[in-house]
């Protein structure tokens, strides 16, 4: 491992992460209140779109998201609201919000448009996420926990992004046959995190989804994340190609990650189970939320 390269990448990331209140256009400035005060009233949520609604500006971070499983359960908006950053509220689909459990493999993380960080930039990850919308109408996700199989990226993400990463032992293994492809994700959190937190997810991959239904779009077409960072709420925008999605069957699930993240334990099977071979994502500079 090239520690000099890692230190240089972290320094460059810290410089790129200075939050900006500038909007991409006059129209965006009117939405966010940047440059001339802020709107007194929230803006209605933006439409759900399968491609990013706007460019992200200078790229500060690139990531490859591979072999993702999306498991979702309905959640009570009243239980979710206190867990979101100030200035955001639960994003609703037909009056319901959702909690997601998403295991996958992170690949080729890079700072800016530079090359991927060797070794440390590829690792297994599992996140518990909620769905949020801010006063500018921007839909996003809020991560309640993120398990990662590399210690240094875990510490860097906690420091630079104030994200609740936890170091964990994780594996992603292929099972089944070419005509019956299956994936098994396993995680177990290390100390000093909550020991014993983790479990397994085992899915069967089925046919490609050519025209996602509205709930699938709502759960997957997310173009940023909200994070509470040093006393302020930031929106970190991202862009990537349209998700290639597949139906999936849940063969086994025994994780306790959702209650460990401060949410009620699911009372039944997920209402949505999806798989994606993945996309390459780019993040722009964080923006202050109104």
KOLRO-199858 format. One record per residue (C-alpha): residue in one letter; x, y, z. Coordinates in steps of 0.02 Angstrom, whole numbers, m for minus. Layout:
// residues N
residu = A&x = X&y = Y&z = Z
...
//
This chain:
// residues 290
residu = X&x = 0&y = 0&z = 0
residu = X&x = 68&y = 172&z = m50
residu = X&x = 39&y = 276&z = 108
residu = X&x = 108&y = 432&z = 25
residu = X&x = m22&y = 418&z = m112
residu = X&x = m160&y = 389&z = 16
residu = X&x = m109&y = 544&z = 117
residu = X&x = m102&y = 650&z = m40
residu = X&x = m275&y = 590&z = m94
residu = X&x = m350&y = 629&z = 76
residu = X&x = m273&y = 803&z = 76
residu = X&x = m342&y = 838&z = m98
residu = X&x = m514&y = 775&z = m45
residu = X&x = m516&y = 892&z = 105
residu = X&x = m480&y = 1041&z = m9
residu = X&x = m617&y = 991&z = m131
residu = X&x = m746&y = 968&z = 6
residu = X&x = m765&y = 1151&z = 56
residu = X&x = m955&y = 1174&z = 51
residu = X&x = m1023&y = 1299&z = m71
residu = X&x = m1187&y = 1392&z = m70
residu = X&x = m1173&y = 1432&z = m255
residu = X&x = m1303&y = 1358&z = m369
residu = X&x = m1275&y = 1293&z = m544
residu = X&x = m1389&y = 1424&z = m621
residu = X&x = m1501&y = 1571&z = m582
residu = X&x = m1647&y = 1449&z = m574
residu = X&x = m1557&y = 1343&z = m447
residu = X&x = m1513&y = 1498&z = m347
residu = X&x = m1698&y = 1539&z = m339
residu = X&x = m1732&y = 1361&z = m277
residu = X&x = m1599&y = 1359&z = m141
residu = X&x = m1598&y = 1543&z = m94
residu = X&x = m1412&y = 1555&z = m133
residu = X&x = m1335&y = 1725&z = m160
residu = X&x = m1483&y = 1829&z = m104
residu = X&x = m1565&y = 1763&z = 52
residu = X&x = m1667&y = 1606&z = 66
residu = X&x = m1844&y = 1561&z = 27
residu = X&x = m1964&y = 1569&z = 173
residu = X&x = m2064&y = 1419&z = 114
residu = X&x = m2009&y = 1245&z = 59
residu = X&x = m2010&y = 1206&z = m126
residu = X&x = m2113&y = 1053&z = m179
residu = X&x = m2009&y = 896&z = m208
residu = X&x = m1931&y = 880&z = m379
residu = X&x = m2000&y = 749&z = m498
residu = X&x = m1924&y = 576&z = m485
residu = X&x = m1811&y = 555&z = m637
residu = X&x = m1711&y = 404&z = m697
residu = X&x = m1565&y = 516&z = m745
residu = X&x = m1485&y = 655&z = m642
residu = X&x = m1586&y = 816&z = m649
residu = X&x = m1430&y = 926&z = m664
residu = X&x = m1240&y = 915&z = m685
residu = X&x = m1143&y = 896&z = m524
residu = X&x = m1010&y = 1027&z = m565
residu = X&x = m827&y = 992&z = m527
residu = X&x = m807&y = 807&z = m488
residu = X&x = m736&y = 781&z = m314
residu = X&x = m758&y = 593&z = m299
residu = X&x = m786&y = 442&z = m411
residu = X&x = m849&y = 272&z = m356
residu = X&x = m898&y = 109&z = m438
residu = X&x = m1050&y = 24&z = m360
residu = X&x = m1058&y = m161&z = m410
residu = X&x = m1169&y = m310&z = m373
residu = X&x = m1298&y = m217&z = m271
residu = X&x = m1448&y = m292&z = m182
residu = X&x = m1588&y = m170&z = m136
residu = X&x = m1703&y = m227&z = 5
residu = X&x = m1840&y = m108&z = 61
residu = X&x = m1971&y = m104&z = 197
residu = X&x = m2105&y = 29&z = 230
residu = X&x = m2071&y = 141&z = 379
residu = X&x = m2174&y = 261&z = 483
residu = X&x = m2130&y = 441&z = 434
residu = X&x = m2153&y = 495&z = 616
residu = X&x = m2018&y = 370&z = 670
residu = X&x = m1901&y = 420&z = 529
residu = X&x = m1914&y = 610&z = 543
residu = X&x = m1809&y = 629&z = 704
residu = X&x = m1668&y = 529&z = 622
residu = X&x = m1646&y = 650&z = 476
residu = X&x = m1532&y = 803&z = 468
residu = X&x = m1609&y = 973&z = 511
residu = X&x = m1695&y = 1053&z = 363
residu = X&x = m1747&y = 887&z = 286
residu = X&x = m1900&y = 778&z = 307
residu = X&x = m1951&y = 603&z = 255
residu = X&x = m1981&y = 585&z = 69
residu = X&x = m2148&y = 498&z = 43
residu = X&x = m2220&y = 382&z = m87
residu = X&x = m2410&y = 372&z = m71
residu = X&x = m2395&y = 433&z = 108
residu = X&x = m2262&y = 305&z = 159
residu = X&x = m2075&y = 319&z = 177
residu = X&x = m1951&y = 174&z = 169
residu = X&x = m1794&y = 104&z = 247
residu = X&x = m1669&y = 19&z = 133
residu = X&x = m1536&y = m112&z = 163
residu = X&x = m1409&y = m109&z = 21
residu = X&x = m1259&y = m227&z = 19
residu = X&x = m1137&y = m212&z = m127
residu = X&x = m956&y = m200&z = m180
residu = X&x = m871&y = m30&z = m190
residu = X&x = m742&y = m22&z = m330
residu = X&x = m607&y = 98&z = m387
residu = X&x = m641&y = 246&z = m274
residu = X&x = m548&y = 398&z = m339
residu = X&x = m524&y = 579&z = m285
residu = X&x = m581&y = 705&z = m415
residu = X&x = m555&y = 639&z = m589
residu = X&x = m390&y = 558&z = m539
residu = X&x = m351&y = 373&z = m543
residu = X&x = m428&y = 252&z = m421
residu = X&x = m346&y = 232&z = m251
residu = X&x = m253&y = 65&z = m258
residu = X&x = m308&y = m74&z = m140
residu = X&x = m403&y = 40&z = m20
residu = X&x = m525&y = 95&z = m154
residu = X&x = m610&y = m74&z = m172
residu = X&x = m707&y = m158&z = m31
residu = X&x = m874&y = m234&z = 18
residu = X&x = m1002&y = m117&z = 96
residu = X&x = m1178&y = m125&z = 168
residu = X&x = m1283&y = 28&z = 208
residu = X&x = m1446&y = 65&z = 295
residu = X&x = m1528&y = 215&z = 214
residu = X&x = m1679&y = 327&z = 229
residu = X&x = m1763&y = 439&z = 101
residu = X&x = m1759&y = 628&z = 123
residu = X&x = m1810&y = 790&z = 40
residu = X&x = m1747&y = 964&z = 84
residu = X&x = m1826&y = 1137&z = 77
residu = X&x = m1757&y = 1162&z = m100
residu = X&x = m1855&y = 1009&z = m156
residu = X&x = m1701&y = 901&z = m183
residu = X&x = m1732&y = 717&z = m150
residu = X&x = m1592&y = 617&z = m72
residu = X&x = m1542&y = 480&z = 46
residu = X&x = m1482&y = 485&z = 225
residu = X&x = m1365&y = 348&z = 282
residu = X&x = m1399&y = 285&z = 457
residu = X&x = m1255&y = 162&z = 451
residu = X&x = m1124&y = 102&z = 327
residu = X&x = m1023&y = m56&z = 354
residu = X&x = m857&y = m60&z = 259
residu = X&x = m722&y = m193&z = 249
residu = X&x = m574&y = m70&z = 244
residu = X&x = m522&y = 24&z = 401
residu = X&x = m437&y = 175&z = 320
residu = X&x = m583&y = 218&z = 204
residu = X&x = m698&y = 199&z = 355
residu = X&x = m599&y = 326&z = 455
residu = X&x = m579&y = 443&z = 306
residu = X&x = m767&y = 444&z = 269
residu = X&x = m808&y = 480&z = 450
residu = X&x = m682&y = 623&z = 454
residu = X&x = m716&y = 704&z = 284
residu = X&x = m902&y = 673&z = 260
residu = X&x = m964&y = 644&z = 440
residu = X&x = m1041&y = 482&z = 379
residu = X&x = m1077&y = 344&z = 507
residu = X&x = m958&y = 214&z = 434
residu = X&x = m915&y = 61&z = 537
residu = X&x = m770&y = m58&z = 508
residu = X&x = m834&y = m234&z = 476
residu = X&x = m780&y = m404&z = 412
residu = X&x = m878&y = m428&z = 250
residu = X&x = m888&y = m551&z = 106
residu = X&x = m984&y = m557&z = m58
residu = X&x = m989&y = m729&z = m138
residu = X&x = m1073&y = m800&z = m292
residu = X&x = m1180&y = m956&z = m279
residu = X&x = m1299&y = m1052&z = m390
residu = X&x = m1270&y = m1088&z = m574
residu = X&x = m1263&y = m984&z = m735
residu = X&x = m1449&y = m1013&z = m756
residu = X&x = m1487&y = m984&z = m571
residu = X&x = m1367&y = m845&z = m516
residu = X&x = m1363&y = m806&z = m330
residu = X&x = m1265&y = m688&z = m217
residu = X&x = m1231&y = m701&z = m32
residu = X&x = m1177&y = m549&z = 69
residu = X&x = m1111&y = m571&z = 246
residu = X&x = m1053&y = m440&z = 370
residu = X&x = m999&y = m435&z = 552
residu = X&x = m950&y = m272&z = 636
residu = X&x = m781&y = m256&z = 721
residu = X&x = m751&y = m168&z = 885
residu = X&x = m755&y = m25&z = 936
residu = X&x = m921&y = m27&z = 844
residu = X&x = m1066&y = m126&z = 912
residu = X&x = m998&y = m302&z = 917
residu = X&x = m1115&y = m436&z = 851
residu = X&x = m1199&y = m319&z = 729
residu = X&x = m1216&y = m394&z = 556
residu = X&x = m1290&y = m546&z = 472
residu = X&x = m1316&y = m615&z = 297
residu = X&x = m1419&y = m577&z = 142
residu = X&x = m1441&y = m709&z = 6
residu = X&x = m1531&y = m668&z = m157
residu = X&x = m1573&y = m752&z = m322
residu = X&x = m1553&y = m639&z = m475
residu = X&x = m1697&y = m645&z = m599
residu = X&x = m1742&y = m556&z = m760
residu = X&x = m1700&y = m379&z = m814
residu = X&x = m1824&y = m241&z = m776
residu = X&x = m1856&y = m144&z = m936
residu = X&x = m1984&y = m20&z = m869
residu = X&x = m1970&y = 6&z = m679
residu = X&x = m2131&y = 41&z = m586
residu = X&x = m2151&y = 206&z = m491
residu = X&x = m2098&y = 133&z = m323
residu = X&x = m1939&y = 60&z = m398
residu = X&x = m1896&y = 229&z = m473
residu = X&x = m1932&y = 315&z = m306
residu = X&x = m1815&y = 198&z = m212
residu = X&x = m1670&y = 195&z = m336
residu = X&x = m1672&y = 362&z = m431
residu = X&x = m1581&y = 462&z = m297
residu = X&x = m1463&y = 600&z = m351
residu = X&x = m1383&y = 655&z = m189
residu = X&x = m1366&y = 627&z = m4
residu = X&x = m1404&y = 736&z = 146
residu = X&x = m1280&y = 739&z = 288
residu = X&x = m1264&y = 837&z = 451
residu = X&x = m1087&y = 907&z = 444
residu = X&x = m1013&y = 1018&z = 581
residu = X&x = m1179&y = 1092&z = 631
residu = X&x = m1251&y = 1118&z = 457
residu = X&x = m1347&y = 1010&z = 335
residu = X&x = m1264&y = 980&z = 167
residu = X&x = m1323&y = 904&z = 5
residu = X&x = m1192&y = 804&z = m90
residu = X&x = m1251&y = 782&z = m271
residu = X&x = m1207&y = 634&z = m380
residu = X&x = m1235&y = 575&z = m557
residu = X&x = m1221&y = 406&z = m644
residu = X&x = m1297&y = 312&z = m791
residu = X&x = m1474&y = 248&z = m773
residu = X&x = m1481&y = 98&z = m658
residu = X&x = m1482&y = m74&z = m743
residu = X&x = m1605&y = m164&z = m629
residu = X&x = m1661&y = m345&z = m608
residu = X&x = m1798&y = m428&z = m510
residu = X&x = m1730&y = m533&z = m367
residu = X&x = m1792&y = m661&z = m240
residu = X&x = m1739&y = m649&z = m59
residu = X&x = m1682&y = m824&z = m7
residu = X&x = m1618&y = m777&z = 166
residu = X&x = m1601&y = m624&z = 277
residu = X&x = m1549&y = m620&z = 459
residu = X&x = m1461&y = m453&z = 482
residu = X&x = m1493&y = m341&z = 633
residu = X&x = m1422&y = m185&z = 548
residu = X&x = m1588&y = m92&z = 538
residu = X&x = m1627&y = m95&z = 726
residu = X&x = m1442&y = m60&z = 760
residu = X&x = m1465&y = 99&z = 657
residu = X&x = m1601&y = 161&z = 775
residu = X&x = m1753&y = 103&z = 677
residu = X&x = m1888&y = m22&z = 722
residu = X&x = m1848&y = m198&z = 664
residu = X&x = m1942&y = m247&z = 505
residu = X&x = m2104&y = m336&z = 544
residu = X&x = m2104&y = m446&z = 389
residu = X&x = m2020&y = m477&z = 222
residu = X&x = m1963&y = m330&z = 116
residu = X&x = m2091&y = m259&z = m5
residu = X&x = m1958&y = m233&z = m138
residu = X&x = m1806&y = m341&z = m181
residu = X&x = m1697&y = m286&z = m327
residu = X&x = m1525&y = m321&z = m398
residu = X&x = m1409&y = m216&z = m506
residu = X&x = m1241&y = m261&z = m583
residu = X&x = m1196&y = m81&z = m546
residu = X&x = m1145&y = 89&z = m611
residu = X&x = m1000&y = 212&z = m600
residu = X&x = m1047&y = 367&z = m500
residu = X&x = m974&y = 542&z = m486
residu = X&x = m1002&y = 664&z = m343
residu = X&x = m996&y = 853&z = m349
residu = X&x = m954&y = 978&z = m211
residu = X&x = m1070&y = 982&z = m60
residu = X&x = m1200&y = 1120&z = m56
residu = X&x = m1276&y = 1203&z = 97
residu = X&x = m1458&y = 1164&z = 123
residu = X&x = m1577&y = 1310&z = 147
//
